[in-house]
Amino acid sequence: MNNETIMLIFARIVKETCRSIGYTVKRSNASLPNTMALKIGITGVKGIGNTHADAYAKDDLAELVAVCDVVRERADKTAETYGVKAYYRLCDMLDAHPDLDIVDVSTGGDENGGWHYEPTMEALAAGKHVLVEKPISNRIEEAREMVESADEKDRYLGCNLNHYFTEPAERADRLFAEGKIGEPVFCLHRMGFPGGEFAYKPVGGPNAEGFPYFHVKAFLAHPFGIMRHFCGDITHVQAFMGRPGFRRRETDLLVSVNSIHLRFASGCIGYLFSQRGDATMGLGGWWSLEVGGTKGTFCIENCVEKMTYFPAPGADGSASPENLGLGQAPEPEVFHTGVRDFKTTFPRRIHAFLEDVANAVPKHRLRASGRDALATLEYTFAAIESFESGGALVRPHPLPRRQRRADEG
Ligand SMILES: NC(=O)c1ccc[n+]([C@@H]2O[C@H](COP(=O)([O-])OP(=O)(O)OC[C@H]3O[C@@H](n4cnc5c(N)ncnc54)[C@H](O)[C@@H]3O)[C@@H](O)[C@H]2O)c1
């Protein structure tokens, strides 16, 4: 037995012991010994793959080992930047690094998800955990298979639903946990790339051209993921969609405006408005979310920037109903993060995935899992079906049953 093998066994024993006594690995400034860090290989290193590489390189829980891209120059360039090995086929990266723990799938493809299935399935078949970019796929059957495969092989499949790995979302989670929201009554989400007719440019590139549902399939994973994170499963979907005159005049077929009415399993009612550069969003920045509960309401503005809590009249520490005039509410509590850079969501989300894998959390506790991403795609397909049927009510396809594992207790 060589030294490396002994260290690996030691690291595994430490990890298992930590798990059994309930100790969890959290972010710390002190570097972990390399043997504790999870070994990472990234496939697809054009735009977002490089953002991921940077996050892994700076994270104590990760050791970036190799990168791969079918375009040689891209793989070579990223490999040189991070001092790691370059490969041009995933199978070669897997063969050369049998000790990889995680394969990060940052490929794009049709509707930004067409190239996710193959590398994900290949990495899962090789026994690796996978973090795949969103949308999990652009084809619903593939997404279902990916989730089923991870479940069968008992591997972690996470998706980069990074928009709710933020300080405002964490504060909102705490409000729920502290009982300050109560039963959710409504969930209103508005999400739109700032734009209008002056700045109009058709969405270009091979991932988008010729795909009228490019925006719907590539993007709605985020808002659906956020709404489901706070309010649970969605059972009913009804959608109107369209595009403004300036797109129609250019025979641009992109379905760029989406108005989607929702009902959650809990009975909560929701509404999602989404648009891609057709107008400029007013209140709440490029996206805002308001969840109103029986005990209080929170509102997240501009994704990373601000969270406000509005206690219900009579809630602990807030004004009593009898002291409030018509339409008046208790004073809200406002929290500004001082952060405006959306890119901060990437290292936070990636760190959460590393934490979950390092801590060997039960698979159903994985944050932003493949199953969560599949749910967002089921809702997306339900919304498309509703729109294509003139706004009919559609029940999304049910999520697969998970195999129950010993670690679920
Ligand atoms: N989570 C977010 O906030 C966010 C933001 C933007 C983009 N994205 C997602 O990130 C993903 C990547 O986006 P992008 O703009 O970098 O995509 P891209 O299409 O520009 O680049 C993908 C890269 O993957 C490579 N590739 C494709 N198939 C491959 C394979 N089988 N093996 C190895 N390399 C392969 C391509 O050569 C290319 O270099 C997309 O799925 C997109 O939806 C997520």
The ligand as an SDF file (V2000), in Angstrom:
LIG
                    3D

 44 48  0  0  0  0  0  0  0  0999 V2000
  -26.2980   29.0920  -13.7000 N   0  0  0  0  0  0  0  0  0  0  0  0
  -26.1320   30.2390  -14.3440 C   0  0  0  0  0  0  0  0  0  0  0  0
  -26.3020   31.3100  -13.7860 O   0  0  0  0  0  0  0  0  0  0  0  0
  -25.7230   30.1920  -15.7860 C   0  0  0  0  0  0  0  0  0  0  0  0
  -25.4270   31.3700  -16.4860 C   0  0  0  0  0  0  0  0  0  0  0  0
  -25.0840   31.2470  -17.8220 C   0  0  0  0  0  0  0  0  0  0  0  0
  -25.0180   30.0050  -18.4300 C   0  0  0  0  0  0  0  0  0  0  0  0
  -25.3240   28.8930  -17.7090 N   0  0  0  0  0  0  0  0  0  0  0  0
  -25.2680   27.5440  -18.2970 C   0  0  0  0  0  0  0  0  0  0  0  0
  -23.9210   27.1300  -18.3930 O   0  0  0  0  0  0  0  0  0  0  0  0
  -23.7850   26.2010  -19.4680 C   0  0  0  0  0  0  0  0  0  0  0  0
  -22.6020   26.5880  -20.3050 C   0  0  0  0  0  0  0  0  0  0  0  0
  -22.7990   27.8810  -20.8180 O   0  0  0  0  0  0  0  0  0  0  0  0
  -21.7490   28.5100  -21.8340 P   0  0  0  0  0  0  0  0  0  0  0  0
  -22.3250   29.8320  -22.2150 O   0  0  0  0  0  0  0  0  0  0  0  0
  -20.3930   28.4410  -21.2650 O   0  0  0  0  0  0  0  0  0  0  0  0
  -21.9330   27.4400  -23.0370 O   0  0  0  0  0  0  0  0  0  0  0  0
  -21.1830   27.3310  -24.4110 P   0  0  0  0  0  0  0  0  0  0  0  0
  -22.0700   26.5790  -25.3160 O   0  0  0  0  0  0  0  0  0  0  0  0
  -20.7230   28.6910  -24.8110 O   0  0  0  0  0  0  0  0  0  0  0  0
  -19.8760   26.4680  -24.0630 O   0  0  0  0  0  0  0  0  0  0  0  0
  -19.9280   25.1050  -23.8180 C   0  0  0  0  0  0  0  0  0  0  0  0
  -18.5470   24.4980  -23.9750 C   0  0  0  0  0  0  0  0  0  0  0  0
  -18.6850   23.0890  -23.8160 O   0  0  0  0  0  0  0  0  0  0  0  0
  -17.9220   22.4170  -24.8010 C   0  0  0  0  0  0  0  0  0  0  0  0
  -18.4960   21.0790  -24.9950 N   0  0  0  0  0  0  0  0  0  0  0  0
  -19.6980   20.7420  -25.4910 C   0  0  0  0  0  0  0  0  0  0  0  0
  -19.9140   19.4130  -25.4330 N   0  0  0  0  0  0  0  0  0  0  0  0
  -18.8140   18.8720  -24.8830 C   0  0  0  0  0  0  0  0  0  0  0  0
  -18.4480   17.5410  -24.5150 C   0  0  0  0  0  0  0  0  0  0  0  0
  -19.2490   16.5040  -24.7360 N   0  0  0  0  0  0  0  0  0  0  0  0
  -17.2360   17.3560  -23.9500 N   0  0  0  0  0  0  0  0  0  0  0  0
  -16.4170   18.3990  -23.7250 C   0  0  0  0  0  0  0  0  0  0  0  0
  -16.7160   19.6880  -24.0360 N   0  0  0  0  0  0  0  0  0  0  0  0
  -17.9050   19.9200  -24.5950 C   0  0  0  0  0  0  0  0  0  0  0  0
  -18.0070   23.3210  -26.0210 C   0  0  0  0  0  0  0  0  0  0  0  0
  -16.9600   23.1110  -26.9220 O   0  0  0  0  0  0  0  0  0  0  0  0
  -17.9350   24.7150  -25.3660 C   0  0  0  0  0  0  0  0  0  0  0  0
  -16.6020   25.1360  -25.2150 O   0  0  0  0  0  0  0  0  0  0  0  0
  -25.1310   26.2170  -20.2110 C   0  0  0  0  0  0  0  0  0  0  0  0
  -25.8470   25.0700  -19.8820 O   0  0  0  0  0  0  0  0  0  0  0  0
  -25.8500   27.4530  -19.6720 C   0  0  0  0  0  0  0  0  0  0  0  0
  -27.2490   27.2760  -19.6090 O   0  0  0  0  0  0  0  0  0  0  0  0
  -25.6580   28.9670  -16.4150 C   0  0  0  0  0  0  0  0  0  0  0  0
  1  2  1  0
  2  3  2  0
  2  4  1  0
  4  5  1  0
  4 44  2  0
  5  6  2  0
  6  7  1  0
  7  8  2  0
  8  9  1  0
  8 44  1  0
  9 10  1  0
  9 42  1  0
 10 11  1  0
 11 12  1  0
 11 40  1  0
 12 13  1  0
 13 14  1  0
 14 15  2  0
 14 16  1  0
 14 17  1  0
 17 18  1  0
 18 19  2  0
 18 20  1  0
 18 21  1  0
 21 22  1  0
 22 23  1  0
 23 24  1  0
 23 38  1  0
 24 25  1  0
 25 26  1  0
 25 36  1  0
 26 27  1  0
 26 35  1  0
 27 28  2  0
 28 29  1  0
 29 30  1  0
 29 35  2  0
 30 31  1  0
 30 32  2  0
 32 33  1  0
 33 34  2  0
 34 35  1  0
 36 37  1  0
 36 38  1  0
 38 39  1  0
 40 41  1  0
 40 42  1  0
 42 43  1  0
M  CHG  2   8   1  16  -1
M  END
$$$$
